Structure formats: C-alpha cells, structure tokens
Amino acid sequence: MARQTRSPRLITMEPIGAVTEAAVPIPVVAMFRWAPPFGDGGPHPTPAIAVAWTTAQVRVRQGGPGGGADVWLPARDVHRVHAVPTPRPVVARVTARAGATADVPGLVVARATTRTGRDVAVRVLLAPDTDDAEERWLLVEALVDDDPLDDVPG
C-alpha cells in the first residue's frame, strides 16, 4: 500500500483577466493563509515582492528576487510597505518559541496598509536593546498597547 504524505497547502488562486508585469518588483506584505489541517486559514503576514497583477489578484514571490515560487493571491491579501520615519513604542502579544503567549515591548519600524491607508500589519522590533531582539511582521490585532507611553504619568 502506498504511503500518503500530507504537506502544508497555501491557499492561492488563478489570475482572471489581463496580467500586468511589474517593471520593478514592489516590496509588499502578503497575507499567506494555510489550509487545514496545517493552518486555520487566517492571515500570516510575510514579506514578499509583487511581480505581476490583475484587477483582483497579485502574483507575489516570497523571499525577494530570485527566491521562492510565485503564487497568486487575492489583491485584498497583498499590502504595500511604508517606512515609519520615527519608530514608535508598542506592546505586542506574541507566541514565543516554547508556545507560550507573552506581551513584549517593541518598536514599530514599518507598516503595511490597505489602499485606503488603514494599517493591517506592522514590522516590530521586539525586545529592543536585548540579546533576544528580533524583527517580525505582526497583524495590528497583535498590538495590545498601541502607545504604552500614554500610561506613564507626568
């Protein structure tokens, strides 16, 4: 009997309509969604580049030029990246390597927005000035205190 293997499935789609190729790839944050049983179908913000698009879909490549396979995603799941001129403090709820959830201080260094300018994800430098400092894209819902300095008297 042949052994079946199961691999994670990324939820993608096929393009509909005329495809426009990017003259220069555009840095974006793609909301990858993994199908059950390997994921919950929820968005996972991941840095990528947009290489082509239609009116409703965007072809992205994870890992920058020359890296990763191209996949088509709905346009609503692909967001442009904007630098934050002055990093701002936040507290983010993250899952640590051991699987426990923790509230960690950080600095927002970039943001990904919808076409209307609403933030959907932020690049956060977690635990700055420590040996465990790392940058990570997080959904804005992961921010438990968007301005922790408001809580400081005086």
C-alpha positions in Angstrom: 0.0 0.0 0.0 1.4 3.4 -1.0 2.0 5.8 1.9 0.3 9.1 1.6 2.1 12.2 2.7 0.5 15.5 3.6 2.1 18.8 3.0 1.0 22.3 4.0 -1.3 23.9 1.5 -1.1 27.6 0.8 -4.5 29.0 -0.2 -4.0 30.5 -3.7 -6.0 31.3 -6.8 -5.6 31.6 -10.5 -5.5 35.0 -12.2 -8.5 36.3 -14.0 -8.1 38.9 -16.8 -5.2 40.8 -18.3 -1.9 40.4 -16.4 0.4 43.4 -15.9 4.0 42.5 -15.2 5.9 44.8 -12.8 8.8 46.7 -14.4 10.4 46.7 -11.0 9.3 44.3 -8.2 7.4 46.1 -5.4 8.0 45.2 -1.7 4.8 44.1 -0.1 3.5 42.2 2.8 1.5 39.1 1.7 -1.2 37.6 4.0 -0.5 33.9 3.4 -3.2 31.6 4.5 -2.6 27.9 5.2 -5.4 25.4 4.7 -6.4 23.0 7.5 -5.1 20.8 9.0 -1.8 22.8 8.7 -3.3 26.1 9.4 -6.6 27.9 10.4 -7.0 29.8 7.1 -6.1 33.0 9.0 -3.7 35.6 7.6 0.1 35.3 8.3 1.9 38.5 7.3 5.0 37.6 5.3 7.5 39.9 3.4 7.3 39.3 -0.3 7.6 41.2 -3.6 4.8 41.8 -6.1 5.8 40.8 -9.6 2.5 41.0 -11.5 -1.2 41.8 -11.0 -4.7 41.8 -12.5 -7.5 44.0 -11.3 -8.3 41.4 -8.5 -5.2 39.3 -7.9 -1.5 39.9 -7.3 1.4 37.5 -8.1 3.9 37.6 -5.2 7.3 35.9 -4.6 8.3 35.2 -1.0 11.9 35.8 -0.1 12.8 38.6 -2.6 14.2 38.5 -6.1 15.3 35.0 -7.2 13.8 33.3 -4.1 10.7 31.2 -3.7 8.0 30.3 -6.0 5.4 32.8 -7.4 1.9 32.5 -6.1 -1.3 34.3 -7.0 -3.2 35.9 -4.1 -6.4 38.0 -3.9 -5.4 41.7 -4.0 -7.0 42.2 -0.6 -4.3 40.0 0.9 -1.3 42.0 -0.5 -0.3 45.3 1.1 2.3 47.9 0.3 5.1 48.6 2.8 5.7 52.0 4.3 8.6 53.0 6.4 8.0 54.6 9.8 10.2 57.7 10.0 10.3 57.7 13.8 10.0 54.2 15.4 7.1 54.3 17.9 6.8 52.1 21.1 4.2 49.4 21.3 3.5 46.3 23.3 2.8 43.2 21.2 1.2 39.9 22.2 3.3 37.2 20.5 3.8 33.5 20.7 7.2 32.6 22.0 9.3 29.7 20.6 8.1 27.5 23.5 4.5 28.1 22.5 3.6 30.4 25.4 1.9 33.8 24.8 3.7 36.8 26.1 3.3 40.6 26.0 6.6 42.0 24.6 7.7 45.7 24.3 8.8 46.7 20.8 9.2 49.5 18.3 7.2 49.8 15.1 9.7 50.3 12.2 7.4 49.7 9.2 3.7 49.3 8.4 1.7 47.6 5.7 -1.6 49.4 4.6 -4.7 48.8 2.6 -5.4 51.0 -0.4 -7.3 53.4 1.9 -4.3 53.8 4.2 -5.5 51.6 7.1 -2.7 49.7 8.8 -3.2 45.9 8.6 0.3 44.7 9.7 3.3 46.3 11.3 7.0 45.3 11.4 8.0 45.4 15.0 11.5 45.2 16.6 10.6 43.1 19.6 12.6 43.4 22.8 14.9 46.1 21.6 18.2 46.5 23.3 18.3 42.9 24.5 20.1 39.8 23.2 16.7 38.4 22.2 15.8 41.4 19.9 14.2 40.4 16.6 12.0 42.0 13.9 8.7 40.4 13.0 5.7 41.3 10.9 2.6 41.2 13.1 -1.1 41.8 12.4 -2.3 45.1 14.0 -4.6 43.0 16.2 -1.5 41.6 18.0 -0.7 45.1 19.4 -2.1 45.1 23.0 -0.9 48.7 23.7 -0.5 50.9 20.7 1.0 53.7 22.8 2.5 52.5 26.1 3.9 55.9 26.9 0.3 57.2 27.4 0.2 55.1 30.6 3.2 56.9 32.1 2.3 59.8 34.4 3.8 63.2 34.0 
